[in-house]
Every structure is written in structure tokens, then in C-alpha cells.
Amino acid sequence: MSTDPAQTIAQQIPPSVRLAVENLPIAELVLGSRQLRIRKKSVLEVMGASIRQFGFLVPVLIDGENRIICGKGRVEAARLIGMTDVPCIRITHLSDAERRVFAIAENQLGQLAGWDQETLKIELKELAGLDLSFSLELTGFSAPKIDSIIFGGESGDARENAIPALTDDVVSLVGDLWELGEGRLLCGDATASDSFVTLLAGEKVRVVFTDPPYNVAVAGHVTSGGKHGEFVMASGEMTDGEFTEFSTKVMRRASENLIDGGLLYYCMDHRHLEHTLAAAKAVGLERLNLIVWDKKAGGMGSFYRSRHELIFLFRKRGAST
């Protein structure tokens, strides 16, 4: 009898287990009624782009009845990019309970490992310096996250201008209104009409300057230090359609409270040009210009670290300003 642990384990594997790859039509695969993992369309699009670039390299695991054990996300991504067949490995030696447990384990076990941040930084930095014909976002990391890993932390200016930590907990509630001389400051929702009723008391304004969230998570994009919480909404969780709807609500509330001919200065980054213009068109705003705010120091972002911010200038149609 062998005393080699690896050989002993190998001997315990049923001889019927033969990991043969077969190509099957996606239409013949059974996803099942229970979806253990939730993936946004944006995630599936990245997975699809990876498959398109590198090929479908990790076969789907299926049982004897073509039910998918592992690889549902890859199948959905393949379908999204127009594939009709995918490579599969048929697993028939597991009981129903074993199959279900393995499906969870296969998804969960990989998440137990963390990244060695310094090694990951070196690897991504070297890859970023190569003349690649494809985007590093195919790694699954977004460009802002890659930038954050490579360059790390916040800029020196951000650290110098950081506000000292408060010694006591301070809580602001929705609806709280502060009067600061002639100024008024409201803790509220810029997509809700009631917020403007409270803030403006029925008056109209000549100018609105707004810097809404960009639908990008704060952690790893705006800061990697964990000092700032996520936005209540539009913090990376919205689809393209949802973010366009969100932007439309923000602009509509602003327009409702502008005088005819009033101006809306609307900050947004380059990733959301289409969403911003679509929202403005839906509200009926006239685009006057695109202002580039030179911020002098590069912030966190893509490989070209932005030292500017884009400000769309819109006008509410009506009398001249």
C-alpha cells in the first residue's frame, strides 16, 4: 500500500471520473431556479470581454442532466457576446447533496484568499507599462481601482487639506435645515421636490451648481483609506439606465426651481457623458458649454490621472439670463 498522501487520495477518486471536455449548445444547459450569485450586467459585460479576448478557458461544470454546477456567470456572459456553444465538463459521481455543497464551495473558497497588495501593485504596474492591445480592466479591476492599487493612498494635497477628526459623534438627519447668515443649508435628497420646498421656501434661483455622485464607489476610487463613507445612492450600484434616470431626476428638480433662463452647472466625469446629455435632453435643458476646471493636482482615477473636472453648463429655456 502506498504511503504517499497524494497517491492515496488519487486512489480514492472513483475510476468513473474522467474529466473530458465537450462543447454543448448553451440552449441545452439548465441554469436552475436558484441563482446563488448575483451579477450585474456590467459585471457580465466585463466577463464577456475577457472571454472574447482570451477565449472560454474555464469549462462549465455540469451534471448528468446538463444542470450547471459551476459557471453560470460564464455562460450568461458567453450568451451576452453571442456565443452559442461553450466547453463543459460533465460530473456524474456526486450525489445531489454533494453537488449542491460543491457549487457553494467552488464559489466561496476562492474568496477566502486575500490579495498581497504589494505584489499585486508590482504586477499591475509592470502590466500597465507594457504595450497591451487590450484593457487591464479585463483583470476584473476597474481602471480607478487599478490606479488606486498602483499609486496608492490620496494625494499630498488631500492629506494636507484633510479635516481633523471630530471628538464627538455628530449626526445630521434628513430634513435638518441650517441658516447661515443669508445662506441656507439642508440635509436632504436632491431628487426629491420636498427638499427644494424646504430649502427655497417657494423662491426660484438664477443658478444651480451641483456635483452629484458619479455612480462610482468611494472605497478604492475616491480614497483608499476608508475614511469616507459611500454615497447613499449612485455609489457604483446603478446600471446605465438607472443612472440616467437618477441624473434626470436631479436635473428636473434643479430645472423646476430655476427661473426661466437660469443656469445649471452640472459636474460629471467623462464616463457619464452620454448619461448626462440624455438626462438634459429629457428635461429640455439647452447645453451652452462644457467647462474644464483645472484642479492643478492629479486625483485618483484612470491611468491618465485627471487633474481636471468637467462641468456641463445648461440653461433653462425661457427669458435670457
Beta strands, then each sheet from edge to edge (+ up, - down):
strand 1: 21-25
strand 2: 60-62
strand 3: 68-70
strand 4: 85-90
strand 5: 177-180
strand 6: 183-186
strand 7: 205-210
strand 8: 258-268
strand 9: 286-294
strand 10: 308-315
sheet 1: 1+ 4- 2- 3+
sheet 2: 5+ 6-
sheet 3: 7+ 8+ 10- 9+
end
